[in-house]
């Protein structure tokens, strides 16, 4: 049996979407504008030619529109970061902690939620920052540009404080408790923590080390991703895709966009850990600047990679997803915790004709369109908690329309038999993408959450995700049962 995950965070998400600032100090996202590119340095003279692969080309046309810089070439796949940890696998939090300790100039990290305190994922991060600070202070000459650490939290609805500051202040409290200051001029050390300020909130999870190493993920820094034997752990499976190379500069641009739309924690000089929650406040965020190393484009390999970002007033991620689905010609393997219709259709499994295909959200219409071109679609999804009924409806609607159009043999769906939070897709066995964007109405459209995905055609990355998907499909899932009324549905 799959462990029942707490639904409070899902209910907070829905309340945030429907009530706006009622669950935190969020502002309505009017006039946010576009995303500014980072003024990168290019001593290697990297210039990316237009790709010839149709899948890469579909993403390239979206991510470079309007003259945006092309950082898609000269990248290298490093690996997938995964949760939970096992006897043979470090979890994503420990891997990231190791990266932080080895940073040379800058650490940027964004997470929607944060579990602070000893024994929690936030403490793993804080301990790594403590160790990094000790290295910088002991040997400042090894860090000629100094060291900057920035943490961006997502402004997740906060029921404890009207300013929404509970999670960022708890993070600062942990760091203070471990002896890490916000500033140390002698060591050229700077640490800053901010919280996204706009409705609905930021769902982005990523981190960038030295402007050259990028991971885009689906997991939050929360206890749910810990093993079930740990306090608060629920064995929640998720992953992050890690690449090195120029694409990391696109990650910096996304981080800076989040940062400039956030409020930053400030504390009176000498504030102790016990006084952080009382005396520290949120205020305007400082301008995000980056040391020379973290602005330098550095070739790492021969792989293409594309960062797909979206938020209100910037729908590049939506466009790129749809372009990719439209370019598929053979197969789509979706490992998607959520595969659901719009909110009014969450109970469509009871009355599917009330939700015709023309009214589906764009991602479901794009999946159906791919099937009409002969693409075989397989979906792995969950059937517990708040996602149970909308996911059931999403599958029921696609199955209904597939039978009516004679496409039934091109669509299969199975429920995973473990707790899963993954958002990943493999296209034509040639491209993989992973990150935070669900096939859920809250992740799309003019008022959708901030989301980020990372895509690559690197063969090793594609092979690893294909193997993971195949193992779950064969050994850790069960077929989604057909609805009773399907026996009355006729084909063409």
CORJO-V557604 format. One record per pair of residues at least 12 apart in sequence whose C-alpha atoms are under 7 Angstrom apart, sorted by the first residue. I is the first residue (numbers start at 1). J is the second residue. If there is no record, write none. Layout:
# CORJO-V557604
I,J ; I,J
This chain:
# CORJO-V557604
1,417 ; 2,417 ; 2,418 ; 2,419 ; 3,234 ; 3,419 ; 4,384 ; 4,385 ; 5,234 ; 5,385 ; 7,385 ; 7,386 ; 10,386 ; 12,157 ; 16,157 ; 16,200 ; 17,200 ; 20,199 ; 20,200 ; 23,157 ; 23,158 ; 23,159 ; 24,157 ; 24,158 ; 24,159 ; 24,162 ; 24,163 ; 24,164 ; 25,162 ; 25,163 ; 25,164 ; 26,197 ; 26,198 ; 26,199 ; 27,197 ; 27,198 ; 27,199 ; 28,198 ; 28,199 ; 29,198 ; 29,199 ; 29,312 ; 32,313 ; 33,313 ; 34,313 ; 34,314 ; 35,257 ; 36,253 ; 37,253 ; 38,249 ; 38,253 ; 40,295 ; 40,296 ; 40,297 ; 41,295 ; 41,296 ; 41,297 ; 42,296 ; 42,297 ; 44,298 ; 48,70 ; 48,72 ; 48,73 ; 54,327 ; 55,324 ; 55,327 ; 58,323 ; 58,324 ; 58,327 ; 59,320 ; 59,323 ; 59,324 ; 62,316 ; 62,319 ; 62,320 ; 63,316 ; 71,246 ; 71,247 ; 72,247 ; 72,304 ; 72,305 ; 72,306 ; 73,302 ; 73,303 ; 73,304 ; 73,305 ; 74,245 ; 74,246 ; 74,299 ; 74,300 ; 74,301 ; 74,302 ; 74,303 ; 74,304 ; 75,243 ; 75,244 ; 75,245 ; 75,246 ; 75,247 ; 75,299 ; 75,300 ; 75,301 ; 75,302 ; 75,303 ; 75,304 ; 75,305 ; 76,243 ; 76,244 ; 76,245 ; 76,300 ; 76,301 ; 76,302 ; 76,303 ; 77,242 ; 77,243 ; 77,244 ; 77,458 ; 77,461 ; 78,242 ; 78,243 ; 78,244 ; 79,241 ; 79,242 ; 80,239 ; 80,240 ; 80,241 ; 80,242 ; 81,239 ; 81,240 ; 81,241 ; 82,238 ; 82,239 ; 82,240 ; 83,225 ; 83,236 ; 83,237 ; 83,238 ; 83,239 ; 84,225 ; 84,226 ; 84,227 ; 84,235 ; 84,236 ; 84,237 ; 85,226 ; 85,227 ; 93,121 ; 93,124 ; 94,124 ; 97,124 ; 97,125 ; 97,128 ; 100,128 ; 100,129 ; 100,132 ; 101,128 ; 101,129 ; 101,131 ; 101,132 ; 103,209 ; 103,210 ; 104,143 ; 104,210 ; 105,143 ; 105,145 ; 105,146 ; 105,147 ; 105,148 ; 105,210 ; 105,291 ; 105,293 ; 105,294 ; 106,147 ; 106,148 ; 106,149 ; 106,209 ; 106,210 ; 106,294 ; 107,148 ; 107,149 ; 107,150 ; 107,208 ; 107,209 ; 107,210 ; 108,149 ; 108,150 ; 108,151 ; 108,207 ; 108,208 ; 108,209 ; 109,150 ; 109,151 ; 109,152 ; 109,206 ; 109,207 ; 109,208 ; 110,151 ; 110,152 ; 110,153 ; 110,204 ; 110,205 ; 110,206 ; 110,207 ; 111,152 ; 111,153 ; 111,154 ; 111,204 ; 111,205 ; 111,206 ; 111,220 ; 111,221 ; 112,153 ; 112,154 ; 112,155 ; 112,156 ; 112,202 ; 112,203 ; 112,204 ; 112,205 ; 112,220 ; 113,153 ; 113,154 ; 113,156 ; 113,220 ; 113,221 ; 113,222 ; 114,167 ; 114,220 ; 114,221 ; 114,222 ; 115,221 ; 115,222 ; 115,223 ; 116,170 ; 116,171 ; 116,174 ; 117,174 ; 120,223 ; 121,221 ; 121,222 ; 121,223 ; 122,221 ; 123,174 ; 126,174 ; 126,175 ; 130,178 ; 130,180 ; 133,180 ; 136,187 ; 137,187 ; 140,187 ; 145,291 ; 146,188 ; 146,189 ; 147,188 ; 147,189 ; 147,190 ; 148,189 ; 148,190 ; 148,191 ; 149,190 ; 149,191 ; 149,192 ; 150,191 ; 150,192 ; 150,193 ; 151,192 ; 151,193 ; 151,194 ; 152,193 ; 152,194 ; 152,195 ; 152,259 ; 153,168 ; 153,194 ; 153,195 ; 153,196 ; 154,195 ; 154,196 ; 154,201 ; 154,202 ; 154,203 ; 155,195 ; 155,196 ; 155,197 ; 155,201 ; 155,202 ; 156,201 ; 165,282 ; 168,193 ; 168,194 ; 168,195 ; 169,276 ; 169,277 ; 173,273 ; 173,276 ; 176,272 ; 176,273 ; 177,273 ; 193,264 ; 193,265 ; 194,259 ; 194,262 ; 194,263 ; 194,264 ; 194,265 ; 195,262 ; 195,263 ; 195,264 ; 196,258 ; 196,261 ; 196,262 ; 196,263 ; 197,261 ; 197,262 ; 197,263 ; 200,449 ; 201,449 ; 201,450 ; 202,449 ; 202,450 ; 202,451 ; 203,436 ; 203,449 ; 203,450 ; 203,451 ; 204,436 ; 204,450 ; 204,451 ; 204,452 ; 205,217 ; 205,218 ; 205,219 ; 205,220 ; 205,436 ; 208,248 ; 208,251 ; 208,252 ; 210,293 ; 210,294 ; 211,248 ; 211,249 ; 211,252 ; 211,294 ; 211,295 ; 212,244 ; 212,245 ; 212,246 ; 212,248 ; 212,249 ; 212,294 ; 213,243 ; 213,244 ; 213,245 ; 213,248 ; 214,242 ; 214,243 ; 214,244 ; 214,248 ; 214,251 ; 215,240 ; 215,241 ; 215,242 ; 215,243 ; 216,240 ; 216,241 ; 216,242 ; 216,435 ; 216,452 ; 216,453 ; 216,454 ; 217,239 ; 217,240 ; 217,241 ; 217,434 ; 217,435 ; 217,436 ; 218,238 ; 218,239 ; 218,240 ; 218,422 ; 218,423 ; 218,435 ; 218,436 ; 219,238 ; 219,239 ; 224,236 ; 225,237 ; 235,419 ; 236,419 ; 236,420 ; 236,421 ; 237,419 ; 237,420 ; 237,421 ; 237,422 ; 238,420 ; 238,421 ; 238,422 ; 239,422 ; 240,434 ; 240,435 ; 241,434 ; 241,454 ; 244,300 ; 245,298 ; 245,299 ; 245,300 ; 246,297 ; 246,298 ; 246,299 ; 247,305 ; 247,306 ; 247,307 ; 250,307 ; 256,288 ; 260,285 ; 262,285 ; 263,282 ; 263,283 ; 263,284 ; 263,285 ; 264,282 ; 264,283 ; 264,284 ; 264,285 ; 265,280 ; 265,281 ; 265,282 ; 265,283 ; 266,280 ; 266,281 ; 266,282 ; 267,279 ; 267,280 ; 267,281 ; 268,280 ; 303,457 ; 303,458 ; 304,456 ; 304,457 ; 304,458 ; 305,455 ; 305,456 ; 306,454 ; 306,455 ; 306,456 ; 307,453 ; 307,454 ; 307,455 ; 308,320 ; 308,452 ; 308,453 ; 308,454 ; 309,451 ; 309,452 ; 309,453 ; 310,450 ; 310,451 ; 310,452 ; 311,448 ; 311,449 ; 311,450 ; 311,451 ; 312,446 ; 312,447 ; 312,448 ; 313,446 ; 318,444 ; 322,363 ; 322,366 ; 325,366 ; 325,367 ; 325,370 ; 326,366 ; 326,370 ; 328,370 ; 328,375 ; 328,427 ; 328,428 ; 329,373 ; 329,374 ; 329,375 ; 329,428 ; 330,374 ; 330,375 ; 330,376 ; 330,428 ; 331,375 ; 331,376 ; 331,377 ; 331,427 ; 331,428 ; 332,376 ; 332,377 ; 332,378 ; 332,425 ; 332,426 ; 332,427 ; 332,428 ; 333,377 ; 333,378 ; 333,379 ; 333,425 ; 333,426 ; 333,427 ; 334,378 ; 334,379 ; 334,380 ; 334,424 ; 334,425 ; 334,426 ; 335,379 ; 335,380 ; 335,381 ; 335,422 ; 335,423 ; 335,424 ; 335,425 ; 336,380 ; 336,381 ; 336,422 ; 336,423 ; 336,424 ; 336,438 ; 337,381 ; 337,382 ; 337,420 ; 337,421 ; 337,422 ; 337,423 ; 338,381 ; 338,387 ; 338,391 ; 338,438 ; 338,439 ; 338,440 ; 339,381 ; 339,391 ; 339,394 ; 339,439 ; 339,440 ; 340,390 ; 340,391 ; 340,393 ; 340,394 ; 340,439 ; 340,440 ; 341,360 ; 341,361 ; 341,390 ; 341,394 ; 341,440 ; 341,441 ; 342,360 ; 342,361 ; 342,441 ; 346,389 ; 346,390 ; 346,393 ; 347,389 ; 347,390 ; 347,393 ; 348,393 ; 349,392 ; 349,393 ; 349,396 ; 352,397 ; 361,441 ; 363,439 ; 371,407 ; 371,410 ; 375,410 ; 376,410 ; 376,411 ; 377,410 ; 377,411 ; 377,412 ; 378,411 ; 378,412 ; 378,413 ; 379,412 ; 379,413 ; 379,414 ; 380,413 ; 380,414 ; 380,415 ; 380,416 ; 381,414 ; 381,415 ; 381,416 ; 382,415 ; 382,416 ; 382,420 ; 383,415 ; 396,483 ; 403,490 ; 403,491 ; 404,490 ; 404,491 ; 404,492 ; 405,491 ; 405,492 ; 406,491 ; 406,492 ; 413,479 ; 413,480 ; 414,477 ; 414,478 ; 414,479 ; 414,480 ; 415,477 ; 415,478 ; 415,479 ; 415,480 ; 416,476 ; 416,477 ; 416,478 ; 417,476 ; 417,477 ; 423,435 ; 423,436 ; 423,437 ; 423,438 ; 429,462 ; 430,457 ; 430,462 ; 431,455 ; 431,456 ; 431,457 ; 431,462 ; 432,455 ; 432,456 ; 432,457 ; 432,462 ; 433,453 ; 433,454 ; 433,455 ; 433,456 ; 434,453 ; 434,454 ; 434,455 ; 435,452 ; 435,453 ; 435,454 ; 436,451 ; 436,452 ; 436,453 ; 437,451 ; 437,452 ; 437,453
